[in-house]
Amino acid sequence: MPRKVYTPEQIIRMLRDAELMSSKGLSAAQFCKELGVCEQTYYRWRKEYGGLRIEQAKRLKELEKENSQLKRLVADLSLDNQILKEVSRGNF
């Protein structure tokens, strides 16, 4: 079964729908089945996106992407720095 990829906007809408269904008295298993996701996915989404607005979720994803790019950049620069230190010592 192929894995579905939801955008943060879709996830937040689904979480809001789940809150409405929960307030109507449906159990987590029932509204997860209606939304088409498993309970584990629902709880993971709720942990990550609970209480966020759509704009905040977009910004969160942008920051995560930028953070991973910066980490790669720092790792590359650290490696370059280490190589230059070894070359300057003559240990090549």
C-alpha positions in Angstrom: 0.0 0.0 0.0 1.6 3.3 -1.0 2.3 5.9 1.6 0.4 9.1 1.4 2.2 12.4 2.0 0.1 15.2 3.5 1.0 18.9 3.5 1.1 20.7 6.9 -2.1 22.5 5.8 -3.9 19.2 5.3 -2.6 17.8 8.6 -3.8 20.9 10.5 -7.3 20.7 8.8 -7.5 17.0 9.7 -6.5 17.7 13.3 -9.2 20.3 13.5 -11.7 17.9 12.1 -10.6 15.3 14.6 -11.2 17.8 17.4 -14.7 18.4 16.2 -15.4 14.7 15.9 -14.0 14.1 19.4 -16.2 16.8 20.8 -19.2 15.0 19.2 -18.3 11.9 21.3 -16.5 9.8 18.7 -13.5 7.8 19.9 -10.0 8.3 18.5 -10.3 5.0 16.6 -13.5 6.1 15.0 -12.5 9.5 13.8 -9.0 8.2 12.7 -10.8 5.6 10.5 -13.0 8.3 9.1 -10.0 10.6 8.4 -8.1 7.7 6.8 -5.1 7.6 9.1 -4.0 5.3 11.9 -4.1 6.3 15.5 -0.4 6.4 15.8 -0.2 8.9 12.9 -2.9 11.0 14.5 -1.1 11.2 17.9 2.3 11.9 16.1 0.6 14.8 14.2 -1.0 16.1 17.3 2.3 16.1 19.1 4.0 18.0 16.2 1.3 20.3 14.9 -1.2 20.5 17.8 -2.2 24.1 18.4 -0.5 25.5 15.3 -2.1 27.6 12.7 -1.5 26.9 9.0 1.0 29.9 8.7 2.9 28.7 11.7 3.2 25.2 10.3 4.5 26.5 7.0 7.1 28.6 8.8 8.1 25.6 11.0 8.8 23.5 7.9 10.8 26.3 6.3 12.9 26.7 9.4 13.5 22.9 9.6 14.6 22.9 6.0 16.9 25.9 6.6 18.3 24.4 9.7 19.2 21.1 7.9 21.0 23.2 5.1 22.9 25.1 7.7 24.0 22.0 9.5 25.3 20.5 6.3 27.2 23.8 5.6 28.8 23.8 9.0 29.8 20.1 8.6 31.4 20.9 5.2 33.2 23.9 6.6 34.5 22.0 9.6 35.8 19.3 7.4 37.6 21.8 5.1 39.0 23.5 8.2 40.4 20.2 9.6 41.9 19.3 6.2 43.6 22.7 6.0 45.0 22.3 9.5 46.5 18.9 8.6 48.0 20.2 5.4 49.6 23.1 7.2 51.2 20.7 9.7 52.6 18.6 6.9 50.7 15.4 7.9 49.4 14.5 4.4 
